Each structure stands twice: as C-alpha cells, then as structure tokens.
Amino acid sequence: ATVSVLYWEKERPKYLTMSEGPSVLVLGGLGFIGKNLVKYLVDYNIAGEIRVADKILPQMGYMNEEFEAAFANEKISFVQADLYANAKKAFDDKRWNIIINLAGLTEYGRYDEEYQIMIHDLRLSCAKLANDLGCDKYIEVSTCMVYKNKDAKGEKPCKEDASTDPQDAISANHLSAENEILAKFPNLPVVIARLPVVYGPGDTAGLMRRLLCAASYIGSDDAMELPFSDSLRVHTVHVQDAVGGIWFLACAGVNREIYNIVDKNDTTQKKINAILEEIFPIKPPTCVGHLKTQLFLSSGGDIEESVSDANHDHLIGWTDLLKEHNLVGGPLTCFLHKEEVSGHAISADGSKLEALGYQYSVPNVTSDYVRHALQYWIDKGHFPAVLK
C-alpha cells in the first residue's frame, strides 16, 4: 500500500530552521524511536554533529537499509555505553546543544530494582551531566501512562496538568525521574515529552504485540477475544510524529513544561480491532466488555492465569505460522505480560503541542500505516507475507 506524507518525503518543515548545525546527543538511539529520530535528523540535514549512545551495537539494532544508510552518515558517531553505569562515556565531557534522552528499560517482567536503576537512576544521572556540562535544550522523553484517568475507559483525555497515578513500574519510575529532574536542576533547560503507544517502522512492542497476537489466529476457527471494553482508549502516535514532535520541542518547547505527543485518532480497542480484521485473514476480534471483565476479576478470576493461557495459544499459533513460511521471529514476540492487558486506559490530549505550532503529519491510525509498519518486518524476514 502507498503511504503518504511520511517524513522521508524530504519536505523540510519550517520549524526545523533553528541555529545552523547544532550538535545533538541521542541517548538510547538504537531503540525503535531512537533509530527513527536519527534517520529524521539525517534526512532533513538538521544537525552539524550527531552522537548516538546505546548499550547495544548498531549491528544488533535490526535495521533495514534505510536506517543503515542513515547511521553511516558522516555526521554520526556512535558510542556503546551502559548509561545507567557510565553516562559520562556518552557525553565525553562535552557541551552538546541538544540532548534527547530515550534511554531506559522498556520491557515488562523485570524486578522493581531494575526499573529504578535503568529508568529513574539512569535519567537522573544523564540530567545531572547535562546540567553540569550545559546544553541549549534537554528533552526528557517520558510516557502518558503516568496519568490518573478521569473514567475507566479514558473517554476524557488527560491534559498535561492532570492528576497522576502511574499503573506500573515503568511509568512510576519515569514520573519520579521527571519530578526529581525538575526539582534538582532548576537551571536545566529541560522539556518533558510524554508519549502514548508509538507505532511505525521498526516497532516491536507498541501496536506490534497486538498485531502479532492477531496474526497467530490466521488459519484458526477461533476469534481473538480481548478483555475490557471495545471503547477502552489506547491512544497512539506514529513514530514519525513522535520524533517530529520531539524535535519541534527541541526547537520551540518552553523550558520546564510538559507536552503530550498524541495523534487525533482517539484510538480505542474497537478501532484497532477493525484494522486487524481489515489486514489479516482472521475472524473479527472482539472485546468481552468492561463489566464482564470486572465481574470475572471481582469473583476471584486470576488475570495472570488468563494471560498465561492466552500466551500458550498465541505462541503456538505464531510459531506454526513462522514454520509454515520458513521464518524466524527475530525480535518479534506475541508474549504478553499482565501489565499489557491491565485495562488501564492510555488517554491523553495532544492539543498543547498543536497550540505551540506543531502539525501532526499522521493524525489518524489507518490500515495503510499499520501495513507499512508490518512491511518493515516482512522485508526483514521476521513476519510472513500474509496480509490481505
């Protein structure tokens, strides 16, 4: 499918005309969002110097040819560093114009101490170095999972000043890092960017996990059934707007302010299910409903046991599909953790960023954009060519 208005069309947005050739340090630059950010900077020829720091090597980043070409650009240098243990290696005792922190643990199923070290402590260490060495702008990339929803389904999106109630160790450590950075470094020109579910080329966990679970039903007589309501909000942003919004904030963000970067789709489980039915040869996915799920839980139902049973079925279906097409899944897995089906709405309002001047290039999730994300892994040989 043809996907229009993607950032590699090369039309340079007006807000990219900041000071000529700034030096940019991208922390966690080999993750899904990091790779896309680096490609964005290279495609638009924004920076004079780009340093990418990550704990893994580029050869382990599951890049396609476009990412490989971007990382081969002469303006890019790479340093392998465990940022929670040795952030100084990434900074190299240098004052960087723009610092964007995307680093940190993103996988569920780890010990609480690991999240504290590899999110909270890592973020504080990097912010301290930025404060000590100086910078023009420091972008702290966080999550919209920190908000306390006004209703169970997230029908009223949270603005940046909404109450907070992080629902898992990842969001709790991001929120505590945000608060401590603002409190401990009053002179740091920091802007906080909060992201919802991010999807697009190279995604392994945003919408991709749900896509893999749906694909496991190809050839099955069963339909995928999801807990909670079909109107449960799962707000989204395409990675193109995630990185575009981050760079916009580097140029125009107000210091010590928080901005949600969220598309206009008001994404719900129902909208995602409709796309799954459109792109895969499967029976229509359904949601059991909020009340039925709550009754199950209140009557002693075990969510962990239910997730374990679902994982068993999904992994069999996914493995059989890969075997049928002589593929290996690489970094892709349909294994779910209980946090991913908690029923906590992800619901945030991205209008503050628009009021500042940013225009979302992918305002809605469509089947074409989801196909485009899947095509990345089809081309890499990690997803079968089974789309309708």
VMD Tcl script that draws the C-alpha trace (Angstrom):
set ca {
  {0.00 0.00 0.00}
  {1.12 3.54 -0.69}
  {1.71 5.54 2.47}
  {1.78 9.28 2.01}
  {3.22 12.22 3.96}
  {5.95 10.23 5.67}
  {8.92 12.25 6.78}
  {11.31 10.81 4.22}
  {9.49 12.78 1.53}
  {12.21 15.36 2.31}
  {9.99 18.45 2.52}
  {11.66 20.31 5.36}
  {9.16 21.58 7.97}
  {9.52 25.26 8.75}
  {10.26 24.69 12.40}
  {13.49 22.84 11.58}
  {15.25 26.11 10.78}
  {16.89 26.53 14.18}
  {20.52 27.59 14.60}
  {22.73 26.13 11.88}
  {24.27 22.77 12.56}
  {23.57 22.12 16.26}
  {25.34 19.22 17.95}
  {22.86 16.56 19.03}
  {23.33 13.77 21.57}
  {20.74 10.97 21.29}
  {20.71 8.74 24.36}
  {19.17 5.35 23.67}
  {19.49 5.96 19.95}
  {19.21 2.34 18.78}
  {15.73 1.67 20.09}
  {12.64 1.89 17.91}
  {12.10 5.61 18.45}
  {15.82 6.37 18.57}
  {16.53 4.88 15.15}
  {13.69 6.86 13.63}
  {14.90 10.05 15.31}
  {18.42 9.62 13.96}
  {17.04 8.97 10.47}
  {14.88 12.09 10.81}
  {17.90 14.24 11.71}
  {19.90 12.84 8.79}
  {17.08 13.04 6.24}
  {16.48 16.71 6.98}
  {20.18 17.52 7.37}
  {19.33 19.23 10.65}
  {22.44 18.73 12.76}
  {26.11 19.50 12.35}
  {27.09 16.59 14.58}
  {25.08 13.65 15.92}
  {26.32 11.31 18.61}
  {24.29 8.16 19.27}
  {24.74 6.31 22.56}
  {23.25 2.92 23.35}
  {24.10 -0.25 25.27}
  {23.86 -2.37 22.11}
  {25.83 -2.14 18.87}
  {24.22 -0.91 15.63}
  {24.67 -4.39 14.15}
  {22.19 -5.65 16.76}
  {19.58 -3.00 16.02}
  {17.55 -4.89 13.36}
  {17.95 -2.04 10.89}
  {16.75 -2.05 7.31}
  {18.79 -0.49 4.51}
  {17.34 2.99 5.11}
  {18.35 3.01 8.76}
  {21.77 1.57 7.92}
  {22.33 4.35 5.39}
  {21.32 6.98 7.94}
  {23.68 5.60 10.58}
  {26.50 5.52 8.00}
  {26.22 9.29 7.53}
  {29.48 11.13 8.13}
  {27.89 13.35 10.78}
  {27.11 10.42 13.05}
  {29.36 8.92 15.68}
  {28.35 6.01 17.87}
  {29.42 5.10 21.38}
  {28.43 1.91 23.17}
  {27.66 2.73 26.77}
  {25.55 1.40 29.63}
  {24.10 4.78 30.50}
  {22.92 3.77 33.97}
  {26.53 2.87 34.88}
  {28.66 5.18 32.75}
  {26.76 8.08 31.21}
  {29.99 10.11 31.13}
  {31.19 7.94 28.26}
  {28.30 9.16 26.11}
  {28.74 12.86 26.98}
  {32.53 12.78 26.53}
  {32.92 15.84 28.81}
  {31.38 17.95 26.06}
  {28.65 20.57 25.96}
  {26.01 19.38 23.49}
  {23.48 21.83 22.02}
  {20.56 19.39 22.07}
  {20.30 16.28 24.28}
  {17.40 13.86 23.77}
  {17.01 11.08 26.32}
  {15.20 8.00 25.03}
  {17.21 5.52 27.10}
  {15.83 3.17 29.71}
  {14.27 -0.21 30.33}
  {11.08 -0.75 28.33}
  {10.35 -4.46 28.81}
  {7.84 -5.74 31.35}
  {8.51 -8.69 33.61}
  {11.64 -7.39 35.36}
  {12.36 -6.73 39.03}
  {11.37 -3.37 40.54}
  {15.02 -2.63 41.36}
  {15.92 -2.97 37.69}
  {13.37 -0.36 36.69}
  {14.64 2.03 39.33}
  {18.25 1.64 38.18}
  {17.61 1.57 34.44}
  {14.95 4.30 34.28}
  {14.95 6.57 37.34}
  {18.66 6.44 38.20}
  {19.74 6.50 34.54}
  {17.59 9.56 33.80}
  {18.85 11.43 36.88}
  {22.47 10.65 36.02}
  {22.09 11.91 32.45}
  {20.24 15.05 33.55}
  {22.96 15.85 36.09}
  {25.65 15.60 33.42}
  {23.62 17.80 31.08}
  {23.19 20.31 33.88}
  {26.90 20.27 34.79}
  {28.22 20.44 31.23}
  {25.48 22.70 29.89}
  {23.15 22.44 26.88}
  {20.66 24.55 24.95}
  {17.80 22.08 25.35}
  {17.33 18.79 27.17}
  {14.37 16.65 26.09}
  {13.24 14.14 28.71}
  {11.10 11.59 26.85}
  {8.53 10.03 29.17}
  {5.18 8.25 28.96}
  {1.46 9.09 29.01}
  {0.96 6.06 31.27}
  {1.58 8.34 34.27}
  {-1.92 9.88 34.23}
  {-4.85 9.11 36.50}
  {-7.76 8.65 34.12}
  {-10.96 10.56 34.80}
  {-13.04 7.48 33.91}
  {-12.40 3.77 33.49}
  {-12.42 3.82 29.67}
  {-10.39 7.02 29.26}
  {-13.20 8.84 27.45}
  {-11.91 12.22 28.72}
  {-8.26 12.54 27.61}
  {-5.79 13.85 30.18}
  {-4.06 17.16 29.66}
  {-0.54 17.71 30.92}
  {-1.67 19.14 34.27}
  {-3.96 16.19 35.07}
  {-3.54 14.15 38.23}
  {-1.03 11.32 38.05}
  {-1.37 7.69 39.08}
  {1.22 5.52 37.30}
  {-0.01 1.97 36.84}
  {3.25 0.06 36.50}
  {6.92 0.21 37.44}
  {7.94 1.73 34.09}
  {5.60 4.71 34.31}
  {6.22 5.13 38.06}
  {9.96 5.46 37.54}
  {9.51 7.84 34.61}
  {7.27 10.08 36.71}
  {9.64 10.10 39.68}
  {12.53 10.91 37.32}
  {10.54 13.80 35.79}
  {9.76 15.26 39.19}
  {13.29 14.94 40.53}
  {14.89 16.43 37.43}
  {12.64 19.48 37.71}
  {13.33 19.78 41.45}
  {17.08 19.13 41.50}
  {18.15 21.03 38.38}
  {16.25 24.34 38.31}
  {18.57 25.82 35.68}
  {18.45 22.88 33.26}
  {16.57 23.90 30.05}
  {14.50 20.73 30.16}
  {11.28 19.96 28.30}
  {9.31 16.80 29.09}
  {7.67 14.91 26.21}
  {5.11 12.25 27.13}
  {4.30 9.57 24.56}
  {1.34 7.14 24.28}
  {1.54 3.89 22.27}
  {4.03 4.55 19.46}
  {3.81 2.56 16.21}
  {5.52 2.54 12.82}
  {8.54 1.05 11.02}
  {10.73 -0.91 13.45}
  {8.09 -1.20 16.21}
  {8.37 -4.37 18.29}
  {6.09 -3.65 21.23}
  {3.75 -0.68 20.65}
  {0.92 -1.86 18.43}
  {3.11 -4.67 17.14}
  {2.42 -7.03 20.03}
  {-1.30 -6.79 19.38}
  {-0.68 -7.34 15.66}
  {1.34 -10.48 16.36}
  {-1.36 -11.87 18.63}
  {-3.92 -11.29 15.87}
  {-1.67 -12.94 13.28}
  {-1.49 -16.04 15.47}
  {-5.19 -16.61 14.68}
  {-4.58 -16.94 10.92}
  {-5.95 -20.33 9.91}
  {-7.79 -20.73 13.22}
  {-11.52 -21.21 13.70}
  {-11.32 -19.11 16.86}
  {-11.54 -15.32 17.14}
  {-9.20 -13.21 19.22}
  {-11.01 -12.04 22.34}
  {-9.71 -9.09 24.35}
  {-10.53 -8.18 27.96}
  {-12.36 -4.97 28.89}
  {-14.47 -2.71 26.69}
  {-14.12 -2.04 22.99}
  {-14.22 1.67 23.90}
  {-11.15 1.40 26.16}
  {-8.73 4.11 24.99}
  {-5.32 3.02 23.70}
  {-4.09 6.36 22.42}
  {-1.40 6.37 19.78}
  {1.14 8.35 17.80}
  {3.00 7.36 14.65}
  {6.75 7.28 15.20}
  {7.12 9.97 12.54}
  {5.17 12.36 14.76}
  {6.87 11.09 17.89}
  {10.28 12.12 16.54}
  {8.91 15.17 14.72}
  {7.25 16.34 17.91}
  {10.40 15.71 19.95}
  {12.48 17.80 17.56}
  {9.84 20.51 17.50}
  {10.12 20.72 21.28}
  {13.90 20.94 20.97}
  {13.34 24.00 18.79}
  {10.26 25.63 20.33}
  {9.38 23.87 23.59}
  {9.03 26.06 26.67}
  {11.58 25.13 29.30}
  {10.27 23.10 32.26}
  {6.94 22.47 30.53}
  {5.33 19.09 29.79}
  {3.84 18.20 26.38}
  {1.82 15.16 25.28}
  {2.61 13.98 21.75}
  {-0.62 12.18 20.81}
  {-2.44 11.89 17.48}
  {-6.10 12.86 16.87}
  {-7.38 9.33 16.32}
  {-8.81 8.83 19.83}
  {-7.70 5.24 19.37}
  {-9.80 2.56 21.06}
  {-9.67 -1.23 21.15}
  {-12.59 -1.23 18.70}
  {-10.72 0.89 16.16}
  {-7.64 -1.33 16.41}
  {-9.77 -4.47 16.05}
  {-11.33 -3.07 12.87}
  {-7.85 -2.61 11.38}
  {-6.82 -6.13 12.43}
  {-9.86 -7.57 10.65}
  {-9.09 -5.48 7.58}
  {-5.46 -6.53 7.19}
  {-5.45 -10.17 8.39}
  {-7.47 -13.17 7.15}
  {-8.97 -13.83 10.60}
  {-12.34 -13.82 12.26}
  {-13.35 -10.40 13.67}
  {-11.63 -9.77 17.02}
  {-13.98 -8.95 19.89}
  {-13.85 -7.45 23.38}
  {-15.64 -9.19 26.26}
  {-16.70 -5.88 27.80}
  {-15.69 -3.86 30.84}
  {-18.43 -5.17 33.14}
  {-17.85 -8.82 32.29}
  {-14.12 -8.43 32.85}
  {-14.64 -6.69 36.18}
  {-17.08 -9.41 37.28}
  {-14.52 -12.05 36.39}
  {-11.84 -10.28 38.43}
  {-14.11 -9.50 41.40}
  {-15.27 -13.12 41.60}
  {-11.71 -14.34 42.05}
  {-10.63 -14.63 38.44}
  {-6.86 -14.72 38.03}
  {-5.62 -12.32 35.34}
  {-2.14 -13.87 35.38}
  {-3.59 -17.31 34.72}
  {-5.72 -15.94 31.91}
  {-2.71 -14.20 30.35}
  {-0.69 -17.40 30.67}
  {-3.40 -19.38 28.86}
  {-3.59 -16.75 26.11}
  {0.19 -16.73 25.73}
  {0.18 -20.51 25.33}
  {-2.36 -20.35 22.50}
  {-0.80 -17.31 20.82}
  {2.71 -18.72 20.89}
  {1.56 -21.98 19.30}
  {-0.27 -20.12 16.53}
  {2.60 -17.69 15.93}
  {5.24 -20.44 15.92}
  {3.22 -22.55 13.49}
  {2.78 -19.52 11.20}
  {6.53 -18.87 11.17}
  {7.30 -22.54 10.48}
  {4.80 -22.60 7.62}
  {6.68 -19.73 5.96}
  {10.20 -20.89 6.95}
  {10.86 -17.76 9.04}
  {12.25 -16.88 12.44}
  {10.63 -14.17 14.54}
  {13.81 -12.30 15.45}
  {12.90 -9.59 17.97}
  {9.16 -10.12 17.49}
  {7.13 -11.97 20.10}
  {3.45 -12.22 20.92}
  {4.18 -13.00 24.59}
  {2.11 -10.69 26.78}
  {2.69 -9.54 30.35}
  {-0.21 -8.82 32.68}
  {0.60 -5.08 32.57}
  {-0.23 -5.07 28.86}
  {-3.80 -6.22 29.48}
  {-4.41 -4.38 32.75}
  {-7.37 -2.42 31.43}
  {-5.71 0.89 32.32}
  {-6.69 3.36 29.61}
  {-3.95 5.28 27.80}
  {-5.76 8.54 27.17}
  {-4.01 11.87 26.67}
  {-4.70 15.17 24.91}
  {-2.06 16.34 22.41}
  {-3.54 19.79 21.72}
  {-0.99 21.73 23.81}
  {1.73 20.79 21.31}
  {-0.53 21.89 18.44}
  {-1.18 25.21 20.15}
  {2.59 25.71 20.19}
  {2.62 25.28 16.41}
  {3.22 21.60 15.69}
  {1.10 19.95 12.98}
  {0.61 16.19 13.17}
  {1.50 14.60 9.85}
  {-0.24 11.30 10.69}
  {-3.32 12.42 12.63}
  {-5.12 9.08 12.39}
  {-4.23 5.40 12.57}
  {-5.15 3.76 9.26}
  {-4.69 0.28 7.87}
  {-2.15 1.66 5.38}
  {0.10 2.93 8.16}
  {-0.22 -0.35 10.05}
  {0.59 -2.31 6.88}
  {3.60 -0.06 6.41}
  {4.82 -0.94 9.91}
  {4.34 -4.66 9.23}
  {6.07 -4.42 5.86}
  {9.26 -3.42 7.69}
  {9.39 -6.84 9.34}
  {8.17 -8.69 6.24}
  {11.13 -7.21 4.34}
  {13.46 -8.21 7.21}
  {12.20 -11.80 7.02}
  {10.67 -11.84 10.50}
  {6.98 -11.62 9.59}
  {5.18 -13.72 6.96}
  {3.64 -12.07 3.89}
  {0.09 -12.92 4.92}
  {-1.65 -9.55 4.72}
  {-4.94 -9.28 2.84}
}
mol new
graphics top color blue
foreach p $ca { graphics top sphere $p radius 0.5 }
foreach p [lrange $ca 0 end-1] q [lrange $ca 1 end] { graphics top cylinder $p $q radius 0.2 }
display resetview
